[in-house]
Amino acid sequence: MKQSRIKNLKFSKVKNSIYIGSVILFSSVVSAQDSIPTVTDNEVEPVEAVAEATVAKKDSSINFKKIKLDGISAVVGDYVILDSDIEKTMIDLKSQGASTEDITHCGLLGKLMEDRLYANQAVQDSILVSDDEVNATGDRQLQSLVQQIGSMDKVLKYYKKEDEATFREELYKINKLRMLSERMQQDIIKEIEITPEEVRQFFNKIPEDERPIFGAELEIAQITKEPKASDEEIQKAVDKLNQIKADVEDNDASFSVKAILYSKDPGSSSKGGFYSITKETGFHKAFKDVAFSLKEGEVSEPFETPSGYHIIFVEKIRGQELDIRHILVQPEISQNVLDEAKAELDSIRKKIINKEFTFAEAALNFSDEKETKFDGGLLRNPQDFSSRFELTKMDPTLYNQVQGIKDNEITYPVLEQDPRGGPPKYKILKITNRFDEHVADFSKDYTKIQDLALTEKKYNAIKKWMDDHIEETYISVNDENRNCEFANNWVKQ
């Protein structure tokens, strides 16, 4: 196992290095999913800074004492990095629980400079980030913070900000720089592709004793039965949603409070049903179709998705982005219906064992899961859409379901709750193939090797871009930091 980790180290480093400007995501950029960080004021515009000042201390001996004030660590194009930016970023990383053992002052300064080089060139190349986009991001961050902390006054007090306008201005500067940096990186690698010949050359140049070790993997198939609610229970759910809709429209009831009380969506109920979505957001098509058909302030009629029955309230429209709140209600599924689904799967399992039909044939004819039934029930890994699941990276729920399965064994029916709030389902599972830990093999592991080769090609493209633009861009590093061993030639020696 130790040998496996050593051999894979160089490849993991290459893969991580592709996102040169994004390796350290500054916690000053607040997101709804992150823990509450300390917001930093990383300067976006050049500023006039004083490195140190002489302050007279009035006492009998008329002593003078030099006091260090905030100075400039580096300048990249039109962007300034202050000493305090480095210190605040390090504090922020620690406050979020990130490991900072391997992060040095020089390394952190280098990352800050990389971000600013990307942003500076994005402006030069007319890669635009609109004010509406930046402000919308800030709005979402503030909404998330208010939901977490309780009120805007509490947010301002927590972050020690004088007023909301000042806080919004700081968020605008931080988000504008981050978004420019990300767009520039995406632009550098957007057209990079890899050919089969390049993959072969990449693999052949790896010495045999340095080839990566791939962990144990499984191919897994399943057959599912999704119990259906009765028409009576469906009507109860629709009536409940219509009652809530009427209360909001006729009695000015709070949609947010109703969502907290009644919504079965685990991802939004605690936030009053809130989501910010675009047409590209990964929600069901029916959900987005309804959301984008509504006017600001309008509540939808009840409608169905695979998760259940919903109503949507449009809180704000910002171009192609919506702030919405929704309520999900699940029709109750009786225990008798659940028992029937379980019994049907148990019968299917016995017939497969008795060789009346194969697992793949049973999946095609009896499974309710459209995504897998036409492929013999074979599951696809959401990370790379291959059929293999590496044990150490498997979703914990799936791992617990298959960890004890032996070859050619089929599980008894397993009840699975939908983490998105949808109805429960029963399923039986089988391991169709097992791959032990092994040294990379070109034919067996082509997809993984292709991914490594593409990652290296992107990394090399970004590295070349970085080297070229460091030479072309005005860069200044102060004397205290010129002895740093940077990964890039910032001092231009």
C-alpha positions in Angstrom: 0.0 0.0 0.0 2.9 2.3 0.8 4.3 1.7 -2.7 1.0 2.5 -4.2 0.9 5.9 -2.5 4.5 6.7 -3.6 3.9 5.8 -7.2 0.6 7.8 -7.4 2.1 10.9 -5.7 3.6 12.4 -8.9 0.3 11.9 -10.8 -1.8 13.4 -8.1 0.5 16.4 -8.0 0.1 16.9 -11.8 -3.7 16.6 -11.5 -3.9 19.1 -8.6 -1.5 21.5 -10.3 -3.8 22.1 -13.3 -5.8 24.6 -11.3 -2.9 26.7 -10.6 -4.8 29.8 -9.7 -7.5 28.0 -7.8 -5.6 25.6 -5.5 -6.2 28.0 -2.6 -9.8 29.2 -2.7 -9.8 32.2 -0.5 -12.4 32.0 2.2 -13.1 35.7 1.7 -15.3 34.5 -1.1 -18.2 33.3 0.9 -20.5 30.6 -0.5 -23.7 29.0 0.7 -22.0 25.7 1.2 -18.9 26.9 3.0 -18.5 27.4 6.7 -18.6 31.1 7.8 -15.2 32.6 7.0 -13.6 35.9 7.8 -14.0 38.2 4.8 -10.8 39.8 3.7 -10.3 43.0 1.7 -7.9 41.8 -1.0 -7.3 45.0 -3.0 -8.4 44.9 -6.6 -7.4 48.4 -7.6 -3.8 49.7 -7.2 -3.4 51.6 -4.0 -0.8 54.0 -2.6 0.6 52.2 0.4 3.2 53.3 3.0 5.7 50.6 4.0 6.6 52.2 7.3 6.3 55.4 9.1 8.2 57.2 11.8 6.0 58.0 14.8 7.1 60.3 17.5 6.5 58.9 21.0 6.2 61.8 23.5 8.2 61.1 26.6 11.0 62.6 28.7 13.7 61.0 26.6 12.1 62.0 23.2 12.6 58.5 21.8 11.5 57.6 18.3 10.1 54.3 17.4 9.5 52.8 13.9 6.1 51.1 13.6 5.5 48.8 10.6 2.3 49.7 8.7 0.6 47.8 5.8 3.0 47.7 2.9 3.0 46.3 -0.7 4.3 42.7 -1.0 4.0 42.7 -4.8 2.5 44.3 -7.8 1.2 42.3 -10.8 0.1 44.4 -13.7 -2.6 46.7 -12.3 -3.1 44.7 -9.2 -1.5 45.2 -5.8 -0.9 42.6 -3.1 -0.6 44.0 0.4 1.2 42.4 3.3 -2.1 42.1 5.1 -3.6 40.2 2.2 -1.2 37.3 2.8 -1.7 37.4 6.6 -5.5 37.5 6.3 -5.6 34.7 3.8 -3.6 32.5 6.1 -5.8 33.3 9.0 -8.9 32.6 6.9 -7.6 29.2 5.9 -6.9 28.3 9.5 -10.3 29.5 10.6 -12.0 27.2 8.1 -10.0 24.2 9.4 -7.8 23.9 6.4 -4.3 22.3 7.0 -1.7 25.0 6.6 1.4 22.9 7.5 2.6 22.9 3.9 1.6 26.5 3.1 4.4 29.0 3.5 4.3 32.8 3.3 6.2 32.6 0.0 4.0 29.9 -1.4 0.8 31.9 -0.5 2.2 35.1 -2.1 2.9 33.1 -5.2 -0.7 31.9 -5.4 -2.0 35.4 -4.9 0.2 36.6 -7.7 -1.0 33.9 -10.0 -4.6 34.9 -9.5 -3.8 38.5 -10.3 -1.8 37.6 -13.4 -4.8 35.7 -14.7 -7.2 38.5 -13.9 -4.9 41.2 -15.3 -4.6 39.3 -18.6 -8.4 38.6 -18.7 -8.9 42.3 -18.8 -6.3 42.7 -21.6 -8.0 39.9 -23.6 -11.5 41.4 -23.1 -12.7 38.4 -21.2 -15.6 40.1 -19.4 -17.4 39.6 -16.2 -20.5 41.8 -16.0 -21.4 43.8 -13.0 -24.7 42.0 -12.9 -22.9 38.6 -12.5 -20.6 39.9 -9.8 -23.4 41.6 -7.9 -25.6 38.6 -8.2 -22.9 36.5 -6.6 -22.6 39.0 -3.8 -26.3 38.9 -3.3 -26.3 35.1 -3.0 -23.4 35.3 -0.5 -25.2 37.8 1.7 -28.5 35.9 1.6 -26.7 32.8 2.6 -24.9 34.6 5.5 -28.2 36.2 6.7 -29.8 32.7 6.7 -26.8 31.3 8.7 -26.4 34.1 11.2 -29.9 35.5 11.5 -30.0 39.1 10.2 -28.0 41.6 8.2 -27.2 43.5 11.3 -25.7 40.4 12.9 -23.7 39.7 9.7 -22.2 43.2 9.7 -21.4 42.9 13.4 -19.8 39.4 12.9 -17.6 40.7 10.1 -16.9 44.1 11.8 -18.3 46.1 8.9 -19.8 49.5 9.3 -22.6 49.2 6.8 -24.1 46.9 4.1 -22.8 49.2 1.3 -19.2 48.9 2.4 -19.5 45.1 2.8 -21.1 44.8 -0.7 -18.2 46.9 -2.2 -15.6 44.6 -0.6 -17.4 41.5 -1.9 -17.6 43.0 -5.3 -13.9 43.5 -5.5 -13.1 40.0 -4.3 -15.6 38.3 -6.6 -14.6 40.3 -9.6 -11.0 39.3 -9.3 -11.9 35.6 -8.6 -14.2 35.4 -11.6 -11.8 37.0 -14.0 -9.1 34.6 -12.8 -11.3 31.6 -13.3 -12.5 32.7 -16.8 -8.9 33.3 -17.9 -7.9 29.8 -16.8 -10.9 28.2 -18.5 -10.0 30.1 -21.7 -6.5 28.8 -21.7 -7.5 25.1 -21.7 -11.0 25.2 -23.3 -9.9 23.8 -26.7 -7.3 21.3 -25.4 -8.0 17.7 -26.4 -6.0 14.5 -26.3 -5.6 12.0 -29.1 -5.3 8.2 -28.7 -1.7 8.4 -30.0 -0.9 11.1 -27.4 -2.3 8.9 -24.7 -0.1 6.0 -25.9 3.0 8.2 -25.9 2.2 9.5 -22.4 1.9 6.0 -21.1 5.0 4.6 -22.8 7.2 7.4 -21.4 6.4 6.4 -17.8 9.1 4.0 -16.5 7.5 0.7 -15.6 8.5 1.0 -12.0 6.9 4.4 -11.7 3.5 3.6 -13.3 0.5 4.5 -11.1 -1.2 2.0 -9.0 -5.0 1.9 -9.3 -7.0 0.8 -6.3 -9.5 -2.1 -6.1 -12.6 -1.4 -8.2 -16.0 -2.9 -8.7 -18.6 -3.0 -11.4 -22.1 -3.0 -9.9 -25.6 -3.7 -11.3 -28.9 -3.2 -9.7 -32.6 -3.7 -10.3 -35.0 -1.3 -8.6 -38.7 -1.1 -7.9 -40.1 2.4 -7.1 -43.4 2.1 -5.1 -46.1 4.4 -6.3 -48.5 6.4 -4.2 -52.2 6.0 -4.6 -54.3 8.5 -6.5 -55.9 9.5 -3.2 -52.5 10.3 -1.6 -51.5 12.2 -4.6 -54.6 14.4 -4.4 -53.9 15.0 -0.7 -50.4 16.3 -1.6 -51.8 18.6 -4.3 -54.6 19.9 -2.0 -51.9 20.7 0.6 -49.9 22.7 -1.9 -53.0 24.6 -3.1 -53.8 25.4 0.5 -50.3 26.8 1.1 -50.5 28.8 -2.2 -53.8 30.3 -1.3 -52.6 31.3 2.2 -49.6 33.0 0.7 -51.5 34.9 -2.0 -54.7 35.7 0.0 -53.4 36.1 3.5 -49.8 37.3 2.9 -48.4 34.3 4.7 -44.7 33.9 4.5 -43.7 31.4 1.8 -40.3 31.0 3.5 -41.9 30.0 6.8 -44.3 27.6 5.0 -41.2 26.0 3.3 -39.5 25.5 6.7 -42.6 23.9 8.1 -43.8 21.7 5.3 -41.2 21.2 2.6 -39.6 17.7 2.4 -36.6 18.9 0.4 -33.6 18.3 2.6 -31.4 20.7 0.5 -33.5 23.8 1.0 -36.3 23.4 3.7 -34.0 24.8 6.4 -33.3 27.8 4.2 -37.0 28.6 3.5 -36.9 26.6 0.3 -34.4 29.0 -1.3 -32.4 28.3 -4.4 -30.7 30.5 -7.0 -30.9 28.9 -10.4 -30.1 29.4 -14.1 -31.3 27.3 -17.0 -28.0 25.4 -16.7 -28.6 24.4 -13.1 -28.9 20.7 -12.7 -32.5 20.5 -11.7 -35.2 18.5 -13.5 -36.4 20.0 -16.7 -40.0 20.3 -15.5 -38.9 22.2 -12.4 -36.9 24.7 -14.5 -39.6 25.0 -17.1 -42.1 26.1 -14.4 -39.6 28.4 -12.6 -38.7 30.3 -15.8 -42.4 30.7 -16.8 -43.2 32.7 -13.7 -43.1 36.4 -13.1 -41.4 38.0 -10.1 -43.6 37.6 -7.0 -45.7 34.8 -8.6 -46.5 31.4 -7.1 -46.9 28.4 -9.4 -49.6 25.9 -9.6 -48.7 22.5 -8.1 -46.7 20.3 -10.5 -44.9 17.0 -10.5 -41.2 15.9 -10.9 -39.7 12.6 -10.0 -39.0 14.0 -6.5 -42.7 14.6 -5.8 -45.1 17.6 -6.0 -44.0 21.2 -5.8 -45.0 24.9 -5.9 -42.4 27.6 -6.7 -42.3 31.2 -5.6 -40.1 33.6 -7.7 -38.5 36.0 -5.3 -36.2 37.9 -7.8 -35.3 37.8 -11.5 -31.8 38.9 -12.5 -31.6 38.4 -16.3 -31.1 34.6 -16.8 -30.8 33.9 -13.0 -33.7 33.4 -10.6 -33.9 33.5 -6.9 -36.7 31.1 -6.0 -38.3 29.4 -3.0 -40.1 26.1 -3.4 -42.0 23.6 -1.3 -41.8 19.8 -2.0 -44.6 17.6 -0.7 -44.4 13.8 -0.9 -47.6 11.8 -1.3 -47.6 9.2 1.4 -46.7 5.6 0.3 -48.5 3.0 2.3 -46.7 0.1 4.0 -48.7 -2.3 1.8 -47.3 -0.8 -1.4 -43.8 -0.9 0.0 -44.2 -4.6 1.0 -45.5 -5.4 -2.5 -42.4 -3.9 -4.1 -40.1 -5.8 -1.7 -41.9 -9.1 -2.4 -41.7 -8.5 -6.2 -38.0 -8.0 -6.0 -37.5 -11.0 -3.8 -39.4 -13.1 -6.4 -37.2 -11.7 -9.2 -34.1 -12.5 -7.2 -35.1 -16.1 -6.7 -35.8 -16.6 -10.4 -32.4 -15.2 -11.3 -30.8 -17.6 -8.8 -32.8 -20.4 -10.4 -31.5 -19.4 -13.8 -34.9 -18.6 -15.2 -33.3 -15.4 -16.6 -30.1 -13.5 -16.2 -29.6 -10.4 -14.0 -29.3 -8.3 -17.2 -32.5 -9.7 -18.6 -34.4 -9.1 -15.4 -33.1 -5.5 -15.3 -34.4 -4.8 -18.8 -37.8 -6.3 -18.1 -38.5 -5.5 -14.5 -36.4 -2.5 -13.3 -38.1 0.9 -12.8 -34.8 2.7 -13.2 -34.6 4.0 -16.8 -31.0 5.1 -16.5 -29.7 1.6 -15.9 -32.3 -1.0 -17.1 -31.1 -0.9 -20.8 -27.5 -1.5 -19.8 -28.2 -4.7 -17.7 -28.7 -2.6 -14.6 -25.0 -1.5 -14.7 -24.3 1.6 -12.6 -22.2 4.5 -13.9 -19.7 6.3 -11.8 -20.8 10.0 -11.7 -17.2 11.1 -11.6 -16.1 9.8 -15.0 -19.2 8.0 -16.3 -17.3 4.7 -16.4 -18.7 1.5 -15.1 -16.0 1.1 -12.4 -16.2 2.3 -8.8 -12.9 2.5 -6.8 -13.6 1.3 -3.3 -11.8 4.1 -1.5 -13.7 6.7 -3.4 -17.2 5.1 -3.4 -20.2 6.9 -2.1 -20.6 5.7 1.6 -24.2 4.6 1.1 -23.4 2.5 -2.0 -20.3 1.1 -0.3 -22.3 0.0 2.7 -24.8 -1.8 0.4 -22.1 -3.8 -1.6 -19.2 -4.2 0.8 -20.2 -7.7 1.9 -21.4 -9.1 -1.4 -19.5 -12.1 -2.7 -18.9 -12.9 -6.4 -22.1 -14.1 -8.2 -24.2 -13.2 -5.1 -27.3 -11.1 -5.2 -28.4 -9.0 -2.2 -31.8 -9.3 -0.6 -34.1 -6.3 -1.3 -32.6 -3.1 0.2 -34.7 -0.1 1.0 -33.1 3.2 -0.1 -34.3 6.7 0.8 -33.8 9.4 -1.8 -31.3 12.0 -0.5 -33.0 14.6 -2.6 -36.3 14.1 -0.9 -37.9 11.8 -3.5 -39.9 8.7 -2.7 -38.0 5.6 -1.3 -37.2 2.6 -3.5 -36.3 -1.0 -3.1 -33.4 -2.6 -5.0 -31.3 -5.7 -5.4 -27.6 -5.5 -6.3 -24.9 -7.7 -7.8 -21.2 -7.2 -8.3 -20.7 -8.1 -12.0 -16.9 -7.6 -12.0 -14.1 -7.1 -9.6 -10.7 -5.5 -10.2 -8.0 -5.9 -7.6 -5.4 -3.2 -6.9 -3.0 -3.3 -9.9 -0.3 -1.4 -11.8 -1.8 0.6 -14.6 -2.4 -1.4 -17.7 -2.9 0.5 -21.0 -5.7 -1.6 -22.4 -7.6 -2.2 -19.1 -7.2 1.3 -17.7 -7.3 3.4 -20.9 -9.9 5.8 -19.6 -8.0 6.6 -16.4 -4.7 6.9 -18.4 -6.4 9.2 -20.9 -7.5 11.4 -18.0 -4.0 11.6 -16.7 -2.6 12.4 -20.1 -5.2 15.2 -20.7 -4.5 16.6 -17.3 -0.8 16.8 -18.0 -1.4 18.4 -21.4 -3.6 21.1 -19.7 -1.0 21.6 -17.0 1.8 22.1 -19.5 -0.4 24.6 -21.4 -1.1 26.6 -18.3 2.6 26.5 -17.3 3.7 27.8 -20.7 1.0 30.5 -20.6 2.2 31.5 -17.1 5.9 31.7 -18.2 5.1 33.7 -21.3 2.9 36.2 -19.5 5.2 36.7 -16.5 7.8 37.9 -19.0 5.3 40.3 -20.7 3.7 41.7 -17.6 4.9 44.4 -15.2 5.7 42.6 -12.0 7.4 44.0 -8.9 8.2 42.0 -5.7 9.4 43.9 -2.6 12.8 43.4 -1.2 11.6 41.2 1.7 10.1 38.7 -0.6 12.7 38.6 -3.4 14.5 35.7 -1.8 11.4 33.5 -1.9 11.8 30.3 -3.9 8.7 30.8 -6.1 7.4 28.1 -8.4 7.3 30.8 -11.1 9.9 33.3 -12.2 8.2 36.3 -10.5 11.5 38.1 -9.8 12.5 37.6 -13.4 16.0 36.5 -12.8 
